[in-house]
Amino acid sequence: MKKVMLLSMLMVVSMLWGEGIFAQEYTTGMSSGKIIIKEVNRVDIIGTSASTVKVYTEEKKGSQSERAKGLREISARGVEDNTGMGLSVEKEGSELTILPVSRSQGRRYTIEVPKGVSVYFEHSSNRGGKVNVRDLASEIEISTNYNSVDLKNVTGAAIINTVYGGIDAVFDEIGSEDVILHSVYSFVDVSVPANAKASFQMNSSHGKILTDLDLDFKSEDGEGKMRNISKNKAIGDLNGGGSMFSLKATYNTIYLRKI
């Protein structure tokens, strides 16, 4: 399928945020579909009630050399910077793909996501930094090697898989969708309201499971109140059960806290 460059996007460059700091943004209308973000460093993903996707960042004045003025960067992927921010943004059908053009991304990018738009984020290098997700009501899937992930006020379905990065998640309210938070070598730290209705499946093959919640622990077949500790696995309900949380920290600790 032919890719259509988003010529309708609004790019605002050189709006002064502070002395020597300029804001840049790229905006396009979108109320459904999926945003695919690959290998972009230092990302904040924020839910919005608007029907537009907005990508923005800040850059120091004069950071571009005189030799580079008037030129655009291209990458080995075959993509070009069509945003003015070191990013390539393309649309194919209902999918919006955001890719980096430069390997050395020193800026932090913010991506605002409408409620009906799902998000897929993928990162493989050790230069990615923390991924922050805030106020998101739509589905999100994150797959990283080194990034840590911080979730706050996420009410849609969430599937987060990291290898070396830790996962911090605070749920001020529990949505109706399942949540999967898995880290191989780092921690998984989750906070939920003490009066929430939720079910938890927790597994730490070589670590610990710690909680201050009053859980009704069950056996693997879902019956009774026996806690299975033979494989560092715990299955339990909070306030009779509800939305499912799958928490796994293979070589580290699971922290399950009450707010």
C-alpha positions in Angstrom: 0.0 0.0 0.0 1.3 3.4 -0.9 2.4 5.4 2.0 1.0 8.9 2.2 3.2 11.5 3.8 1.2 13.7 6.2 1.3 16.9 4.3 -1.7 18.2 6.3 0.2 18.3 9.5 0.8 21.6 11.2 4.4 22.2 12.1 5.2 25.1 14.3 8.9 25.9 14.6 10.7 28.4 16.7 8.1 29.4 19.3 10.1 30.7 22.2 9.6 28.8 25.5 12.4 30.5 27.3 15.6 32.3 26.7 17.5 30.2 24.1 14.8 27.4 24.1 12.5 26.8 21.2 9.4 24.6 21.0 8.6 22.5 18.0 5.5 20.6 17.3 3.8 18.4 14.6 0.1 17.9 14.7 -2.4 15.8 12.7 -6.1 14.9 13.1 -6.7 11.3 14.3 -9.5 9.8 16.4 -9.0 6.1 15.8 -6.4 3.6 14.6 -2.9 3.0 16.0 0.3 5.0 16.7 3.5 2.9 16.2 6.6 4.4 17.8 9.9 2.6 17.2 13.4 3.4 18.5 12.5 7.0 19.6 14.5 8.0 22.7 13.1 9.8 25.7 9.3 9.6 25.1 6.4 10.9 27.2 3.0 9.5 26.0 0.0 11.5 27.3 -3.7 11.0 26.8 -5.8 13.9 25.4 -9.5 14.6 24.9 -8.7 16.2 21.6 -9.1 14.4 18.3 -5.6 15.2 17.2 -2.2 13.6 17.7 0.5 16.1 18.7 4.2 15.5 18.8 6.4 18.2 20.3 9.8 18.8 21.8 12.2 21.6 22.7 15.6 22.4 21.3 18.3 24.9 22.3 18.6 27.9 20.0 21.7 27.6 17.8 22.0 23.9 18.3 22.1 23.4 14.5 25.5 24.1 12.9 25.8 26.7 10.1 26.9 24.0 7.7 23.6 22.1 8.3 21.2 25.0 7.7 18.8 24.4 4.8 19.6 20.7 4.8 17.4 17.8 6.1 18.7 14.6 7.7 18.1 11.2 6.2 18.8 7.8 7.7 19.8 4.3 6.7 16.2 3.3 7.1 15.4 5.4 4.1 13.3 7.8 6.0 13.6 11.6 6.1 12.9 14.2 8.8 9.5 15.6 7.8 8.9 17.2 11.2 11.8 19.4 11.8 12.4 17.5 15.0 14.6 14.6 13.9 11.6 12.4 13.4 9.9 10.8 10.4 6.1 10.6 10.7 4.1 8.6 8.0 0.6 7.4 7.7 -0.5 4.1 6.1 -4.2 3.4 6.4 -5.2 3.8 10.0 -1.6 3.5 11.3 0.6 6.4 12.1 4.3 5.5 12.3 6.9 7.6 14.1 10.6 6.8 13.6 13.8 8.5 14.5 16.0 9.9 11.7 19.0 10.6 13.9 20.8 8.0 16.1 21.8 10.7 18.6 18.5 12.0 19.9 19.3 14.3 22.8 15.8 15.8 23.2 12.7 14.4 25.0 9.6 14.0 22.9 6.0 14.3 24.1 3.3 12.5 22.1 -0.4 13.3 22.9 -2.8 10.5 22.1 -6.6 10.8 21.6 -8.8 8.4 23.5 -9.7 6.2 20.5 -6.1 5.7 19.3 -4.0 2.7 20.6 -0.3 2.9 21.0 2.6 0.4 20.3 6.1 1.4 21.5 9.2 -0.6 20.7 12.8 0.1 21.6 15.9 -2.1 21.6 19.0 0.0 22.4 20.4 1.2 25.7 20.0 4.9 24.8 16.2 5.1 25.2 15.8 6.5 28.7 12.5 6.3 30.6 9.1 6.0 28.9 6.5 8.0 30.8 2.8 7.2 30.2 0.2 9.6 31.7 -3.6 9.9 31.6 -4.1 7.3 28.9 -7.5 5.7 28.4 -6.7 3.8 25.2 -4.8 0.5 24.7 -1.0 0.6 25.0 1.7 -2.1 24.3 5.3 -1.5 25.2 8.2 -3.8 24.3 11.7 -2.7 25.4 15.1 -4.0 26.3 16.7 -1.3 28.5 13.9 1.4 29.0 12.3 1.8 32.3 8.5 2.5 32.1 6.5 4.7 34.4 2.7 4.5 34.2 0.2 6.9 35.9 -3.5 7.1 35.5 -3.7 4.5 32.8 -7.2 3.0 32.5 -7.1 1.2 29.2 -5.6 -2.2 28.4 -1.8 -2.2 29.0 0.8 -4.8 28.0 4.3 -3.8 29.2 7.3 -6.1 28.6 10.9 -5.0 29.5 14.1 -6.9 29.8 16.5 -4.7 31.9 14.1 -1.9 32.8 11.9 -1.5 35.9 8.2 -0.8 35.8 6.5 1.7 38.1 2.7 1.9 37.8 0.2 3.9 39.9 -3.5 3.2 39.2 -5.6 5.9 40.9 -8.6 4.0 39.5 -8.9 0.5 38.0 -10.3 0.2 34.4 -12.2 -2.7 33.0 -9.3 -3.9 30.8 -6.5 -6.4 31.7 -3.0 -5.2 32.6 0.2 -7.2 32.0 3.4 -5.9 33.5 6.5 -8.1 33.0 10.2 -7.4 33.6 12.9 -10.0 33.3 15.8 -8.5 35.3 14.3 -5.5 37.1 11.4 -4.8 39.5 7.6 -4.4 39.0 6.1 -1.8 41.4 2.3 -1.4 41.3 0.1 0.8 43.5 -3.8 0.5 43.5 -6.6 1.8 45.7 -7.2 -0.4 48.7 -11.0 -0.4 47.9 -10.5 -1.4 44.2 -11.9 -4.7 42.8 -9.1 -6.5 41.0 -7.5 -10.0 40.6 -3.7 -10.5 40.6 -1.5 -13.2 39.2 2.0 -12.6 40.3 5.2 -14.6 39.5 8.8 -14.0 40.5 10.8 -17.2 39.8 14.0 -15.9 41.4 12.8 -12.9 43.5 10.2 -11.9 46.0 6.5 -10.9 46.1 5.7 -8.1 48.6 2.3 -6.5 49.4 0.4 -4.6 52.0 -3.0 -5.3 50.5 -5.5 -7.7 52.1 -5.7 -10.3 49.3 -7.7 -13.4 49.2 -5.1 -15.9 48.0 -6.1 -18.8 45.9 -4.6 -22.1 44.6 -3.7 -22.4 40.9 -7.1 -23.9 40.1 -8.8 -20.9 41.5 -10.3 -22.6 44.6 -9.7 -22.0 48.3 -7.3 -19.5 50.0 -4.0 -21.4 49.8 -1.0 -19.4 48.7 1.2 -21.1 46.2 4.8 -20.4 47.2 6.5 -23.4 45.6 7.4 -21.4 42.5 7.1 -17.9 44.0 3.7 -17.6 42.4 0.7 -15.9 44.1 -2.9 -15.7 42.8 -5.3 -13.5 44.7 -8.4 -11.3 44.6 -8.8 -7.9 46.1 -12.3 -7.1 47.3 -13.8 -10.1 45.6 -11.8 -9.7 42.4 -12.2 -7.8 39.2 -9.9 -6.6 36.4 -7.0 -8.9 35.9 -3.4 -7.9 36.7 -0.6 -10.1 35.5 2.7 -9.1 37.3 6.0 -10.8 36.6 9.5 -10.0 37.7 11.6 -13.1 36.8 14.9 -12.2 38.6 13.7 -9.3 40.8 10.9 -8.2 43.2 7.2 -7.5 42.7 5.9 -4.7 44.9 2.1 -4.5 45.2 1.0 -1.5 47.3 -2.2 0.2 48.4 -2.8 3.9 47.8 
